[in-house]
Amino acid sequence: MVYYINILHMRKSTRIKGEITNVRALNKILFTSIITASAFLLMAAMPACSGKPKGEPIAPKDGVFSIDAKSIGAGDVRFFSYSSGGKDIVFFVARSDTGVIKAAFDACVTCYPNKKGYRQEGDSVVCIFCGNRFRLEELNKGIGNCIPIALNFRLTGDTVLIDQTEVMAGSSWF
């Protein structure tokens, strides 16, 4: 490693352990390796870039998505992914600390072209692109146009029911 640090500060060919080395060529190789490794790590850390859909795969039954509301605790957010027409439509269902169920697409009007969506942090969802934070209690209040796009649902007993037509209506956001 010491050789690389010393090589970066040299201008011409130099002699290392009896071999003449082209410093510029070594610098190019080192720089390319660092950039490649950084790009790989960045892409692996981002679900939108990794090719893997974000969320649990879900399929409708008789045109309705059915989600067990008991599986979503207070302050929890569960992401779901529905594949249709070559797109992964991602939405989430959340339960606020007061027990109110909410559903929204994993997109907002402003930031959706960046295909980043939201992540959960504590009792909030945070826009991965712009960083705006929304408490689950106040999910319908936004800053500017960055607000999760509401998804219509109905609660029947302990089951969240979302019509497939509602999910498909949001496909243009993905």
C-alpha positions in Angstrom: 0.0 0.0 0.0 2.9 2.4 0.7 4.1 1.9 -2.8 0.7 3.2 -4.2 0.8 6.3 -2.1 4.4 7.1 -3.1 3.6 6.3 -6.8 0.7 8.8 -6.8 3.1 11.6 -5.9 5.7 10.7 -8.6 5.6 12.2 -12.1 7.8 10.1 -14.3 8.8 6.4 -14.6 10.5 5.2 -11.5 12.3 2.2 -10.2 10.6 0.0 -7.7 12.4 -3.2 -6.5 14.7 -3.1 -9.6 11.8 -2.8 -12.1 11.1 0.3 -14.2 7.5 1.2 -13.7 5.3 3.7 -15.6 3.7 5.8 -12.9 1.0 7.2 -15.1 -0.1 3.7 -16.1 -0.2 2.6 -12.5 -2.2 5.7 -11.6 -4.7 5.0 -14.3 -5.1 1.4 -13.1 -5.5 2.4 -9.5 -8.0 5.2 -10.4 -10.1 2.8 -12.6 -10.1 0.2 -9.8 -11.3 2.6 -7.2 -14.1 4.0 -9.5 -15.2 0.5 -10.4 -15.3 -0.7 -6.8 -17.2 2.4 -5.7 -19.8 2.0 -8.5 -20.3 -1.7 -7.6 -20.8 -0.9 -3.9 -23.2 2.0 -4.6 -25.3 -0.1 -7.0 -25.4 -3.1 -4.6 -26.7 -0.8 -1.8 -29.6 0.7 -3.8 -32.6 -1.6 -4.4 -33.8 0.6 -7.3 -30.5 -0.1 -9.1 -29.9 -3.7 -8.1 -32.6 -5.1 -10.4 -34.4 -6.6 -7.4 -37.9 -5.3 -6.7 -38.4 -3.5 -3.4 -41.0 -5.1 -1.1 -42.7 -8.4 -0.6 -44.0 -9.9 -3.9 -47.8 -9.9 -3.8 -50.5 -11.1 -6.2 -54.2 -10.3 -6.3 -56.8 -13.0 -5.8 -60.0 -12.3 -7.7 -58.9 -8.8 -8.4 -58.1 -7.9 -4.8 -54.9 -7.7 -2.8 -55.4 -9.0 0.7 -53.0 -8.1 3.5 -53.4 -9.3 7.1 -53.6 -6.1 9.2 -52.5 -7.9 12.3 -49.1 -8.4 10.7 -48.5 -4.7 10.7 -47.7 -3.4 14.2 -48.0 0.1 15.5 -45.4 2.2 13.8 -44.6 -0.5 11.2 -44.5 -0.1 7.4 -44.6 -3.1 5.0 -43.7 -2.7 1.4 -45.3 -4.8 -1.4 -44.4 -5.3 -5.0 -46.7 -6.3 -7.8 -45.3 -7.1 -11.2 -47.4 -6.3 -14.2 -46.6 -5.4 -17.8 -42.8 -5.4 -17.2 -43.1 -3.0 -14.2 -42.8 -3.5 -10.5 -45.5 -1.4 -8.9 -44.5 -0.9 -5.2 -46.8 0.3 -2.5 -46.8 0.2 1.3 -49.2 -0.3 4.1 -48.5 1.3 7.4 -50.0 1.5 10.9 -49.5 4.7 12.8 -48.7 4.7 16.5 -52.4 5.3 17.2 -53.3 2.2 15.2 -54.7 3.9 12.0 -53.9 1.9 8.8 -52.7 3.9 5.8 -51.7 2.8 2.3 -49.7 4.7 -0.3 -47.6 4.1 -3.5 -43.8 4.0 -3.0 -43.6 7.2 -5.1 -44.5 10.9 -5.0 -45.5 13.4 -7.6 -42.2 15.3 -7.5 -39.5 12.7 -7.0 -41.0 9.7 -8.8 -38.9 10.1 -12.0 -35.8 9.2 -9.8 -37.4 5.8 -8.9 -36.1 5.8 -5.3 -39.3 5.7 -3.2 -39.3 5.8 0.5 -37.7 4.0 3.4 -38.9 3.6 7.0 -37.1 5.4 9.8 -38.7 4.9 13.2 -42.3 6.2 13.0 -41.7 7.9 9.7 -41.2 7.3 6.0 -38.4 9.2 4.3 -38.1 10.1 0.6 -34.9 8.4 -0.5 -34.3 11.1 -3.2 -35.0 14.4 -1.4 -34.9 13.4 2.3 -38.3 14.7 3.2 -39.7 12.9 6.3 -43.4 12.1 6.9 -44.6 10.8 10.2 -47.1 7.9 9.8 -49.7 9.9 11.7 -49.4 12.8 9.2 -48.9 10.8 6.0 -51.4 12.9 4.1 -49.6 16.2 4.7 -46.7 16.9 2.4 -43.9 19.3 1.9 -44.4 20.8 -1.6 -45.4 17.9 -3.8 -43.2 15.3 -2.1 -45.7 13.2 -0.4 -46.5 9.5 -0.8 -49.3 9.1 -3.3 -52.3 7.8 -1.4 -53.7 4.4 -2.3 -57.4 3.7 -1.8 -58.1 0.6 0.4 -60.8 -0.7 2.7 -60.4 -2.5 6.0 -62.6 -5.5 6.5 -62.1 -6.9 10.0 -58.4 -7.6 10.3 -57.8 -7.5 6.5 -56.6 -4.7 4.3 -58.2 -5.0 0.9 -56.8 -3.1 -2.1 -58.5 -3.5 -5.5 -56.1 -4.4 -8.3 -57.6 -1.6 -10.4 -56.4 0.9 -7.8 -52.8 -0.5 -7.9 -52.8 -0.5 -11.7 -54.0 3.1 -11.8 -50.7 4.0 -10.1 -48.5 2.1 -12.6 -47.5 5.3 -14.4 -45.5 6.3 -11.3 -43.3 3.3 -11.9 
